[in-house]
Amino acid sequence: MYTRNEITINCDKKTAFRYAREVENWPVLLPHYRGVQFEQGGSDRGGLVMMRAVRPFKPFKWPVWWVSEMNVDEQLCSVYYKHVRGVTSGMEVEWRIEEPQGERDQVKVTIIHRWLQPPLGRRLAADMIGEVFVYAIADRTLRGLKQQIEKHGNQQDIQEEVG
């Protein structure tokens, strides 16, 4: 299973990277996130993080959760995850933040999900899980972060902004 979501955001690379990595703020910024807690580590360097979200299906909101090993690459402004618990265990996720050539105050944010060897019982459902859940939640996340970033701009402390 492979999905790719992309969006262009009007901001600098550091701002987009900060919003992408400070996942503990997502439940305040993004209405489809119900909770994000670090079991180990933190957003500054990564760690083991549990994420809970919902995937809306009118009129229902389907709850989903996963636990990931999160790694942060300051040099590349990238965030990497490997799902270690939950239905999508084994899935790898990469957040890329790039400045298009010639653009100073615009970035392209890409989320790539790869689930090359889903557990045997989930192989038949992997494509459906990818399209119906993974792609849809990632799309909502990117659109929500774009809206928050463009609304609030380059504020130094997201906690103050959302608190």
N, C-alpha and C positions, 0 to 999 in steps of 0.2 A: 504494500500500500504506500502511496506517495501522494502528498498534497502540497500545494504551494499557494500561499496567499501573499499579496503585495499591496502596498498603499504608498502614496506620496504624501508627506507631511511638510507643511510650511514651518520649519524650525531648523535649528542647527543640530549637528550630529550628537553633541554632548547632551542636549536636552532630550532627544529621542532615546538615547541610550539610558539615561537616568530613569525615564518613565518605563522603559522595557525591563530594566533589571530590578526596580523597586516594587516587586510583585506584591509585597505585603500591603501596598496601598490600593491594589486593584479592586478589592471589594467596595471601597468608597468611591472610586472613580468609574467603575464599570458595573452596571446593574445586574449583569448576568453572572458575576462572581459572588459566591456566597461566603467564601472564606479562603484565606491563604495563611498558613502557619509554617514557620521553619521548625523542623524537628531537630536539626543541627545547622549551625552556621547562620548565614544571613545574606542579604542581597548585595552587600559590598564585595564579597568574595565567592559567594555560592554556598551550597550546602544541600541538605535533604529537606525538601519542601513539599507539603501537602496542599493541593489546590482543589477547591470545590466550586463548581459552577452549575448553571442550568442551561439546558438546550430547549428553548420554547417551541412547543407545538401547540397551536391554538386548539383548545383553551388551556392546555397543560404545560407545565414546566418540568421537563425530565431532569432529575438531579444526576450529576456525574461527578466523579472524583478520581484523583490519581496522585501518586507520590513519585517525585522525581529527584534525581541527583542533578543539581543545578551547578553549572560552571560559568564563570564570567571571564571574558577576555577583554581587558581594558584596552590593549593595543588595537585590536580589530573592531572594538565596540560591538561585540557579539555576545550572545548568551546561548548556552547549550544546555539541553536537558536530556536525561535518559530516564524514561518511566520505569520504576522498579516495583511498584505495586499498583493494583487496579486492573481493570479490563484491558488497558493498553500497555501492560507490562512489556518491556523490551523496545518500545517505540523511542526513536531518537528525534529530537526537535532542535532546530537551529534558527536563531533570530539573527538576521544580518541587517546592519544599518549602514547605508552607503550614501555618499553625496554624488549625485549625478554630475558629470563633467560640466563645468561652466555655471553651476548653480551654487550659490553661497548659502542661501537661507531655505534650502529645501533638501529633504532626504528621502530616500526610498527605503522602506522597511519591508523585509521579506521574512516570512515564517515558512520553514520547510519541515514537514513531518515525514519521517521514513519509518515504516514498520515492516522490515524485510522478513522477519521470521516470527509472525504472531504464534502464540501457543496453538497447538493442534486444534483444539475445540473452537478457536476463533478465526481460523483461516478462511472459512467460507463466508464469514460475516465481515472480514477485514475491509473490503471495499465499501460496503454499506456503512460501517463505522466511520471510515475515512471521509466519505462524502457527506453523510447525514449529520455526524457529530463533530468530528475533528475539524473539517474545513469550515463548517458553519460557526463553531465557537471561535476559531482563530479569526475569521472574518469579522465577527462581532467585536472581538478584542481589538483588532487593528482600527476599525472604524471608531470605536469608543475612545481609544488612546489619541487618535488624530483629533477628535472633537475636543478632548480635554486639553491637549497641548496647544491647539490653535486658539482655544478660548482663554486659557490662563497664561500662555506665553512662557517665557524662560524664567520662571520663578525659582529661586535657589532651593527652597524647602517645600517639597510637595506636602509634607505632614502639616505645615501651617495652612497651606492652601485648602486641604481637605478636612482639617480638624476644626 
